Amino acid sequence: MVAKLKQFAALPAQNLHVSTKGVLAGAVPVLFLLLIGAVAIVTMAPVQRTQNWVDHTDIVITQAGDVMRAAVDLETGVCGYLPSPIPPFLAPFHSGDARLHGAVGPFDGGLRQYGKSGKTRGGPDHSARMEDQGG
């Protein structure tokens, strides 16, 4: 039985010309590499989407840090001014106030942008909350 299977498997190759066998021998690895490349491209799409979210999150965290630093400057200015009402002690308050408005702006604009374009899930909800809070 095994001998008949070997004989059957060998028959088609025996009938082929040497150049045809060479083309087949070269085409099989090329097709295999193309298949591997296609699988790699298809599997990279979710990885790229995840990387885009990571980049977006890093930007948001940086902007949130800017807001926090500005808020700390506001608090520092008020805490320095209240015990002794000397106007120079309000300098951190005024600089923090200006920076706070500049730091909050990207959040508001970004949420509006993402909410309108649909780039983030929940974007319209975030924009609505900003509108409710006077942002």
N, CA, C and O of each residue as an XYZ file, in Angstrom:
540
protein
N       0.817     -1.192      0.000
C       0.000      0.000      0.000
C       0.866      1.264      0.000
O       0.609      2.202     -0.755
N       1.907      1.279      0.866
C       2.799      2.422      0.934
C       3.545      2.588     -0.378
O       3.763      3.712     -0.830
N       3.925      1.514     -0.974
C       4.644      1.561     -2.252
C       3.769      2.168     -3.337
O       4.259      2.930     -4.170
N       2.471      1.840     -3.341
C       1.556      2.397     -4.338
C       1.382      3.904     -4.122
O       1.315      4.669     -5.084
N       1.309      4.331     -2.837
C       1.195      5.763     -2.559
C       2.431      6.514     -3.028
O       2.319      7.585     -3.624
N       3.599      5.964     -2.766
C       4.836      6.606     -3.217
C       4.874      6.680     -4.734
O       5.293      7.687     -5.306
N       4.441      5.622     -5.374
C       4.449      5.590     -6.837
C       3.456      6.629     -7.373
O       3.752      7.310     -8.355
N       2.291      6.760     -6.746
C       1.291      7.720     -7.194
C       1.784      9.155     -6.992
O       1.579     10.008     -7.855
N       2.428      9.420     -5.865
C       2.931     10.755     -5.583
C       4.073     11.122     -6.520
O       4.260     12.301     -6.820
N       4.818     10.172     -6.975
C       5.964     10.449     -7.839
C       5.558     10.617     -9.291
O       6.305     11.225    -10.058
N       4.429     10.115     -9.691
C       4.028     10.168    -11.091
C       3.898     11.576    -11.652
O       4.462     11.833    -12.716
N       3.197     12.505    -11.014
C       3.062     13.823    -11.635
C       4.411     14.527    -11.800
O       4.629     15.208    -12.801
N       5.300     14.376    -10.852
C       6.597     15.023    -10.951
C       7.443     14.395    -12.048
O       8.255     15.086    -12.664
N       7.279     13.139    -12.298
C       8.056     12.479    -13.342
C       7.648     12.963    -14.724
O       8.459     12.962    -15.650
N       6.402     13.376    -14.865
C       5.917     13.813    -16.173
C       6.244     15.272    -16.466
O       6.043     15.730    -17.592
N       6.735     16.001    -15.495
C       7.034     17.417    -15.694
C       8.435     17.604    -16.260
O       9.345     16.814    -16.009
N       8.574     18.677    -17.030
C       9.871     19.022    -17.606
C      10.756     19.589    -16.494
O      10.249     20.068    -15.479
N      12.062     19.536    -16.683
C      13.008     19.991    -15.662
C      12.822     21.483    -15.376
O      12.882     21.891    -14.216
N      12.598     22.301    -16.397
C      12.423     23.744    -16.169
C      11.130     24.012    -15.386
O      11.093     24.926    -14.562
N      10.085     23.240    -15.629
C       8.835     23.386    -14.885
C       9.050     23.025    -13.420
O       8.519     23.683    -12.526
N       9.828     21.981    -13.184
C      10.142     21.586    -11.808
C      10.933     22.700    -11.103
O      10.721     22.959     -9.918
N      11.831     23.346    -11.826
C      12.619     24.438    -11.255
C      11.745     25.634    -10.895
O      11.911     26.247     -9.840
N      10.807     25.957    -11.794
C       9.895     27.069    -11.532
C       9.038     26.762    -10.306
O       8.845     27.627     -9.452
N       8.531     25.552    -10.218
C       7.728     25.160     -9.064
C       8.561     25.198     -7.779
O       8.079     25.635     -6.734
N       9.783     24.750     -7.861
C      10.644     24.741     -6.682
C      10.938     26.173     -6.216
O      11.107     26.403     -5.019
N      10.999     27.114     -7.118
C      11.229     28.512     -6.739
C       9.946     29.229     -6.355
O       9.968     30.132     -5.519
N       8.827     28.838     -6.956
C       7.560     29.519     -6.710
C       6.984     29.176     -5.341
O       6.362     30.027     -4.705
N       7.177     27.976     -4.891
C       6.601     27.567     -3.605
C       7.156     28.417     -2.453
O       6.364     28.911     -1.650
N       8.475     28.611     -2.333
C       8.955     29.480     -1.247
C       8.503     30.936     -1.396
O       8.225     31.604     -0.400
N       8.432     31.423     -2.626
C       7.992     32.799     -2.847
C       6.538     32.956     -2.415
O       6.191     33.931     -1.749
N       5.691     32.010     -2.787
C       4.292     32.057     -2.370
C       4.169     31.968     -0.846
O       3.331     32.640     -0.245
N       4.996     31.146     -0.238
C       4.996     31.016      1.211
C       5.395     32.346      1.861
O       4.778     32.758      2.843
N       6.405     33.013      1.332
C       6.828     34.310      1.861
C       5.744     35.380      1.667
O       5.533     36.218      2.543
N       5.067     35.346      0.529
C       3.971     36.289      0.298
C       2.837     36.059      1.295
O       2.233     37.012      1.787
N       2.555     34.803      1.586
C       1.525     34.484      2.559
C       1.918     34.997      3.950
O       1.094     35.578      4.657
N       3.158     34.784      4.330
C       3.644     35.273      5.627
C       3.583     36.803      5.675
O       3.201     37.371      6.698
N       3.954     37.467      4.593
C       3.889     38.923      4.538
C       2.464     39.443      4.668
O       2.222     40.430      5.363
N       1.523     38.786      4.005
C       0.120     39.202      4.094
C      -0.403     39.038      5.519
O      -1.117     39.903      6.027
N      -0.048     37.934      6.154
C      -0.477     37.713      7.540
C       0.131     38.786      8.448
O      -0.544     39.294      9.344
N       1.390     39.128      8.223
C       2.048     40.147      9.041
C       1.368     41.504      8.873
O       1.170     42.218      9.856
N       1.015     41.861      7.666
C       0.356     43.144      7.413
C      -1.013     43.182      8.079
O      -1.384     44.187      8.686
N      -1.762     42.091      7.967
C      -3.098     42.046      8.562
C      -3.020     42.121     10.081
O      -3.851     42.776     10.711
N      -2.040     41.465     10.671
C      -1.945     41.470     12.133
C      -1.343     42.771     12.676
O      -1.452     43.032     13.874
N      -0.721     43.583     11.845
C      -0.128     44.837     12.310
C      -1.170     45.945     12.462
O      -0.925     46.905     13.192
N      -2.304     45.846     11.809
C      -3.325     46.894     11.897
C      -3.805     47.103     13.342
O      -3.853     48.247     13.792
N      -4.159     46.051     14.081
C      -4.561     46.283     15.480
C      -3.419     46.838     16.334
O      -3.655     47.634     17.243
N      -2.208     46.427     16.051
C      -1.062     46.931     16.804
C      -0.904     48.428     16.551
O      -0.619     49.184     17.479
N      -1.084     48.856     15.324
C      -0.971     50.279     14.984
C      -2.064     51.083     15.664
O      -1.808     52.176     16.169
N      -3.302     50.546     15.683
C      -4.383     51.253     16.366
C      -4.081     51.399     17.857
O      -4.328     52.450     18.448
N      -3.553     50.351     18.450
C      -3.197     50.402     19.865
C      -2.103     51.433     20.102
O      -2.156     52.180     21.079
N      -1.124     51.480     19.227
C      -0.045     52.457     19.367
C      -0.570     53.875     19.244
O      -0.100     54.770     19.946
N      -1.531     54.092     18.369
C      -2.134     55.423     18.241
C      -2.834     55.826     19.536
O      -2.758     56.983     19.948
N      -3.518     54.874     20.180
C      -4.165     55.169     21.458
C      -3.136     55.466     22.538
O      -3.353     56.342     23.376
N      -2.033     54.755     22.528
C      -0.977     55.008     23.516
C      -0.419     56.420     23.323
O      -0.220     57.150     24.294
N      -0.170     56.799     22.075
C       0.328     58.147     21.798
C      -0.678     59.207     22.250
O      -0.303     60.213     22.854
N      -1.952     58.973     21.953
C      -2.999     59.906     22.355
C      -3.054     60.025     23.881
O      -3.189     61.124     24.419
N      -2.950     58.897     24.569
C      -2.990     58.898     26.031
C      -1.800     59.652     26.610
O      -1.947     60.384     27.588
N      -0.626     59.479     26.016
C       0.552     60.216     26.481
C       0.352     61.727     26.350
O       0.746     62.490     27.232
N      -0.252     62.145     25.261
C      -0.512     63.575     25.051
C      -1.487     64.089     26.105
O      -1.282     65.158     26.680
N      -2.544     63.324     26.354
C      -3.544     63.746     27.341
C      -2.927     63.814     28.735
O      -3.213     64.745     29.488
N      -2.091     62.850     29.088
C      -1.447     62.849     30.400
C      -0.534     64.063     30.543
O      -0.495     64.690     31.602
N       0.198     64.394     29.486
C       1.066     65.572     29.516
C       0.243     66.840     29.711
O       0.607     67.704     30.508
N      -0.865     66.953     28.985
C      -1.717     68.129     29.124
C      -2.340     68.199     30.515
O      -2.481     69.284     31.080
N      -2.710     67.052     31.064
C      -3.270     67.040     32.420
C      -2.220     67.485     33.432
O      -2.545     68.175     34.398
N      -0.974     67.099     33.221
C       0.104     67.557     34.092
C       0.277     69.062     34.033
O       0.539     69.698     35.053
N       0.131     69.643     32.834
C       0.213     71.097     32.692
C      -0.915     71.780     33.474
O      -0.698     72.806     34.118
N      -2.104     71.210     33.413
C      -3.234     71.765     34.159
C      -2.953     71.700     35.656
O      -3.205     72.659     36.386
N      -2.427     70.560     36.110
C      -2.134     70.407     37.541
C      -1.075     71.402     38.005
O      -1.213     71.993     39.076
N      -0.028     71.593     37.220
C       1.019     72.556     37.605
C       0.463     73.972     37.679
O       0.811     74.735     38.581
N      -0.401     74.323     36.730
C      -1.009     75.655     36.751
C      -1.912     75.801     37.977
O      -1.934     76.860     38.605
N      -2.649     74.758     38.317
C      -3.523     74.816     39.486
C      -2.707     74.948     40.774
O      -3.108     75.661     41.694
N      -1.580     74.272     40.838
C      -0.706     74.399     42.020
C      -0.170     75.821     42.127
O      -0.078     76.360     43.230
N       0.182     76.432     41.010
C       0.645     77.821     41.039
C      -0.470     78.754     41.520
O      -0.215     79.697     42.268
N      -1.705     78.488     41.087
C      -2.834     79.285     41.572
C      -2.950     79.167     43.088
O      -3.089     80.166     43.794
N      -2.891     77.953     43.566
C      -3.012     77.725     45.005
C      -1.855     78.363     45.774
O      -2.055     78.953     46.836
N      -0.670     78.241     45.239
C       0.504     78.825     45.891
C       0.379     80.335     45.979
O       0.704     80.932     47.006
N      -0.090     80.948     44.909
C      -0.254     82.396     44.909
C      -1.265     82.852     45.949
O      -1.036     83.832     46.658
N      -2.372     82.148     46.037
C      -3.395     82.517     47.017
C      -2.877     82.287     48.427
O      -3.069     83.129     49.304
N      -2.212     81.138     48.657
C      -1.685     80.843     50.002
C      -0.607     81.840     50.415
O      -0.476     82.140     51.602
N       0.153     82.352     49.481
C       1.173     83.334     49.805
C       0.595     84.720     50.038
O       1.142     85.503     50.815
N      -0.496     85.023     49.375
C      -1.084     86.366     49.478
C      -1.967     86.522     50.714
O      -1.983     87.587     51.332
N      -2.696     85.477     51.078
C      -3.658     85.592     52.179
C      -3.026     85.981     53.519
O      -3.566     86.864     54.185
N      -1.923     85.381     53.949
C      -1.365     85.780     55.249
C      -0.844     87.219     55.263
O      -0.960     87.924     56.265
N      -0.278     87.632     54.155
C       0.236     89.004     54.096
C      -0.156     89.577     52.740
O       0.489     89.262     51.740
N      -1.172     90.389     52.676
C      -1.686     90.863     51.384
C      -0.725     91.812     50.669
O      -0.984     93.008     50.537
N       0.379     91.250     50.218
C       1.354     92.027     49.454
C       1.214     91.593     47.999
O       1.370     90.408     47.702
N       0.927     92.512     47.088
C       0.669     92.152     45.687
C       1.743     91.285     45.014
O       1.372     90.430     44.209
N       3.045     91.444     45.285
C       4.001     90.570     44.602
C       3.792     89.071     44.909
O       4.199     88.212     44.127
N       3.159     88.773     46.044
C       2.894     87.374     46.364
C       1.838     86.759     45.441
O       1.680     85.539     45.396
N       1.121     87.609     44.710
C       0.110     87.108     43.774
C       0.704     86.757     42.409
O      -0.016     86.286     41.528
N       1.993     86.977     42.225
C       2.613     86.685     40.916
C       2.393     85.229     40.494
O       2.026     85.003     39.341
N       2.599     84.222     41.366
C       2.322     82.847     40.936
C       0.849     82.642     40.587
O       0.520     81.862     39.692
N      -0.029     83.339     41.292
C      -1.454     83.217     41.000
C      -1.764     83.705     39.593
O      -2.460     83.031     38.834
N      -1.243     84.882     39.245
C      -1.520     85.445     37.926
C      -0.888     84.611     36.808
O      -1.515     84.385     35.774
N       0.347     84.155     37.013
C       0.966     83.328     35.966
C       0.249     81.981     35.862
O       0.066     81.458     34.763
N      -0.155     81.421     37.002
C      -0.891     80.151     36.974
C      -2.246     80.296     36.321
O      -2.701     79.394     35.618
N      -2.902     81.438     36.550
C      -4.210     81.683     35.938
C      -4.090     81.720     34.418
O      -4.887     81.106     33.709
N      -3.091     82.442     33.927
C      -2.897     82.519     32.473
C      -2.555     81.152     31.889
O      -3.066     80.773     30.835
N      -1.683     80.412     32.583
C      -1.302     79.083     32.084
C      -2.455     78.096     32.186
O      -2.576     77.202     31.348
N      -3.300     78.243     33.194
C      -4.428     77.311     33.355
C      -5.376     77.415     32.172
O      -5.820     76.398     31.639
N      -5.688     78.634     31.758
C      -6.585     78.793     30.607
C      -5.941     78.238     29.337
O      -6.625     77.649     28.500
N      -4.644     78.424     29.196
C      -3.957     77.860     28.037
C      -3.861     76.344     28.095
O      -3.892     75.679     27.059
N      -3.746     75.792     29.302
C      -3.609     74.340     29.446
C      -4.939     73.624     29.300
O      -4.975     72.484     28.837
N      -6.027     74.263     29.682
C      -7.345     73.626     29.579
C      -7.854     73.693     28.136
O      -8.640     72.841     27.722
N      -7.421     74.679     27.378
C      -7.880     74.849     25.995
C      -7.738     73.619     25.126
O      -8.691     73.258     24.435
N      -6.567     72.945     25.127
C      -6.448     71.755     24.278
C      -7.433     70.648     24.650
O      -7.876     69.897     23.781
N      -7.777     70.543     25.935
C      -8.756     69.524     26.311
C     -10.100     69.839     25.695
O     -10.753     68.964     25.126
N     -10.515     71.095     25.810
C     -11.813     71.499     25.285
C     -11.842     71.343     23.770
O     -12.766     70.740     23.224
N     -10.835     71.883     23.093
C     -10.800     71.788     21.636
C     -10.656     70.357     21.162
O     -11.275     69.960     20.174
N      -9.837     69.575     21.864
C      -9.649     68.181     21.477
C     -10.910     67.372     21.631
O     -11.226     66.537     20.784
N     -11.643     67.615     22.716
C     -12.882     66.875     22.920
C     -13.913     67.266     21.882
O     -14.645     66.418     21.373
N     -13.970     68.548     21.570
C     -14.920     68.972     20.539
C     -14.540     68.354     19.192
O     -15.396     67.862     18.457
N     -13.252     68.389     18.886
C     -12.796     67.847     17.609
C     -13.107     66.361     17.516
O     -13.653     65.901     16.513
N     -12.759     65.603     18.562
C     -12.997     64.169     18.519
C     -14.485     63.863     18.546
O     -14.934     62.899     17.926
N     -15.243     64.672     19.255
C     -16.682     64.433     19.323
C     -17.345     64.624     17.974
O     -18.254     63.876     17.615
N     -16.900     65.618     17.224
C     -17.510     65.894     15.926
C     -17.051     64.895     14.867
O     -17.837     64.484     14.014
N     -15.787     64.509     14.923
C     -15.288     63.630     13.871
C     -15.489     62.163     14.201
O     -15.307     61.306     13.336
N     -15.864     61.854     15.447
C     -16.099     60.468     15.819
C     -14.833     59.662     15.985
O     -14.869     58.435     15.887
N     -13.696     60.327     16.236
C     -12.436     59.595     16.348
C     -12.318     58.827     17.649
O     -11.556     57.863     17.736
N     -13.068     59.247     18.664
C     -13.009     58.522     19.926
C     -14.409     58.096     20.312
O     -15.389     58.797     20.062
N     -14.475     56.936     20.921
C     -15.758     56.512     21.454
C     -16.048     57.351     22.688
O     -15.166     57.558     23.522
N     -17.249     57.824     22.806
C     -17.614     58.628     23.950
C     -17.263     60.094     23.780
O     -17.523     60.894     24.678
N     -16.678     60.465     22.648
C     -16.304     61.851     22.409
C     -17.474     62.815     22.514
O     -17.333     63.852     23.163
N     -18.626     62.527     21.906
C     -19.757     63.449     22.024
C     -20.219     63.616     23.475
O     -20.634     64.706     23.870
N     -20.149     62.551     24.266
C     -20.524     62.651     25.678
C     -19.584     63.599     26.407
O     -20.020     64.420     27.214
N     -18.298     63.483     26.121
C     -17.317     64.361     26.755
C     -17.575     65.804     26.362
O     -17.520     66.699     27.205
N     -17.854     66.035     25.090
C     -18.121     67.400     24.625
C     -19.371     67.959     25.294
O     -19.408     69.136     25.652
N     -20.386     67.131     25.465
C     -21.614     67.596     26.112
C     -21.346     67.967     27.564
O     -21.885     68.957     28.059
N     -20.516     67.180     28.255
C     -20.180     67.510     29.638
C     -19.411     68.815     29.716
O     -19.621     69.609     30.632
N     -18.515     69.042     28.751
C     -17.763     70.298     28.740
C     -18.718     71.478     28.531
O     -18.557     72.530     29.150
N     -19.707     71.296     27.659
C     -20.678     72.363     27.419
C     -21.504     72.631     28.684
O     -21.773     73.782     29.027
N     -21.898     71.558     29.367
C     -22.681     71.715     30.601
C     -21.904     72.451     31.672
O     -22.485     73.182     32.473
N     -20.575     72.262     31.691
C     -19.750     72.884     32.712
C     -19.236     74.254     32.285
O     -18.432     74.869     32.985
N     -19.694     74.719     31.154
C     -19.326     76.054     30.700
C     -17.991     76.093     30.001
O     -17.366     77.151     29.925
N     -17.525     74.934     29.473
C     -16.206     74.875     28.847
C     -16.202     75.194     27.431
O     -15.147     75.177     26.798
